[in-house]
Amino acid sequence: MRKHLGTLDPAGFMGRYWQREPLLLRGAFPGFRDPLSPREVLALATSPEASARLVRHRASRWSVEHGPFSAARFKQLPRRDWTVLVQDTNHFSPRADALLAAFDFIPHARIDDVMVSYAVPGGSVGPHVDSYDVFLLQGQGKRRWQLSRQEDHAFIPGLDLRILERFEPQSEWVLEAGDMLYLPPGVAHHGVAESECLTWSIGFRAPSDRELVTGFLDFLHEKLEPAGHYADPGASPARHPGEVPAALEAHVERVLDAIRWTPEQAREFTGRYLSEPKASVYFTPPRKPLSRRRFAQVAAARGLALDPRARLLFSGTMFFVNGETVLAAAGARSTLRRLADERRLAAPVKAGAPFWDTAHAWYLQGFVQIEGEEEQ
């Protein structure tokens, strides 16, 4: 990643800018080529598998439409002032997915997606604030970015967009192909296309405490099996039948106070939660799956890779794939860690039987693929 950070190395970037300060990097990706052309982006926006939005504005009036779109819809649009956003392009384009390798100094657990913005002149989604870290990599064309450290984050009411009601820019740059702007959470920004352009947003999520607590309570629901139930033999007749009995309230308090969890359970929840794919993600098993023996032979010779939609994480000897805990044999762990780090294993793949057992099970579910093979 050093070549994409100018004079900084990853440690310097993380120590000085990550989650702290915006950073403009001119020529971060020399000779950058867009993973998808404008035509391909618009074609992807017509797919029911992709999540796409069309944002338009005229003066101070904004509107948003959600895809999938028909090709005819784009032909109806004017020459100015509209933008098409497509989420998760890394799930559909190998070249978009490959962009993530340039940011592998950031844990995979933080990755959200690679979103693309296609805009005609004047196209924008309005001034806004994100709750996540994002690298804005400019593709073809030019886009003007304005930034502000303002504390006023009030949104325009009544919109299906979180556009700031007031925006006071404090700095401004025009980005061209290969330039990149890093923004930590909470920095107000406004991008406007100066020409037909593509911008690639590499986003890194950070779950809120509310999300973590909600998820952990769901996780505990699977794990806890409290014994007993409320009983009140010999209770006095109720004077106020509409009143909750004090004994019942005390029982509930004791039951809740007895809830406990172990550090291992907290680690397991964290790995499962962070490896959970988005709700829209699904996996396609191979139509003509290879046997365990043949799969190992072919994958060892050609290499294998995680499906772009798959999320594989580990913590010590615990492994997590797509929201599930995997009990990996000791002989498979080193290779699985390498697959989690690199997301692909180049040929020849040297691994023992325990690894191939796990990899074949994931292959049958569509989580891993043999390099160079299309879906069967």
URGIRA-V766999 format. One record per backbone hydrogen bond with DSSP energy under -1.0 kcal/mol. NH is the residue of the N-H (numbers start at 1). CO is the residue of the C=O. Records with the same first field share a line. If there is no record, write none. Layout:
NH = CO + CO
This chain:
4 = 1
5 = 2
8 = 5
13 = 9
14 = 10
15 = 11
16 = 12
17 = 13
18 = 13
20 = 17
21 = 17
23 = 182
25 = 180
28 = 25
29 = 178
32 = 29
41 = 37
42 = 38
43 = 39
44 = 40
45 = 41
46 = 43
47 = 44
50 = 47
53 = 85
54 = 65
55 = 83
56 = 63
57 = 81
58 = 61
61 = 58
63 = 56
65 = 54
67 = 52
69 = 45
81 = 121
83 = 55
84 = 118
85 = 53
86 = 116
87 = 51
89 = 114
91 = 88
92 = 89
93 = 89
97 = 93
98 = 94
100 = 97
101 = 98
102 = 99
103 = 100
104 = 101
106 = 103
110 = 107
111 = 108
112 = 203
115 = 201
116 = 86
117 = 199
118 = 84
119 = 197
120 = 82
122 = 193
123 = 120
128 = 189
133 = 204
134 = 183
135 = 202
136 = 181
137 = 200
138 = 179
139 = 198
143 = 175
144 = 192
145 = 173
146 = 190
147 = 171
148 = 188
156 = 163
163 = 161
164 = 127
165 = 154
170 = 147
171 = 147
173 = 145
175 = 143
178 = 138
179 = 176
180 = 25
181 = 136
182 = 23
183 = 134
186 = 130
187 = 184
188 = 148
189 = 128
190 = 146
192 = 144
193 = 123
194 = 142
195 = 142
197 = 119
198 = 140
199 = 117
200 = 137
201 = 115
202 = 135
203 = 113
204 = 133
205 = 110
212 = 208
213 = 209
214 = 210
215 = 211
216 = 212
217 = 213
218 = 214
219 = 215
220 = 216
221 = 217
223 = 219
224 = 220
235 = 232
243 = 240
249 = 245
250 = 246
251 = 247
252 = 248
253 = 249
254 = 250
255 = 251
256 = 252
257 = 253
258 = 254
259 = 256
266 = 262
267 = 263
268 = 264
269 = 265
270 = 266
271 = 267
272 = 268
273 = 269
274 = 270
275 = 271
281 = 278
295 = 291
296 = 292
297 = 293
298 = 294
299 = 295
300 = 296
301 = 297
302 = 298
303 = 299
304 = 345
305 = 369
306 = 343
307 = 367
310 = 307
313 = 320
315 = 318
318 = 315
319 = 326
320 = 313
321 = 324
322 = 311
324 = 321
326 = 319
328 = 326
332 = 329
336 = 332
337 = 333
338 = 334
339 = 335
340 = 336
341 = 337
342 = 338
343 = 339
345 = 304
349 = 300
356 = 352
357 = 353
358 = 354
359 = 355
360 = 356
361 = 357
362 = 358
363 = 359
364 = 360
366 = 363
367 = 362
369 = 305
371 = 303
373 = 370
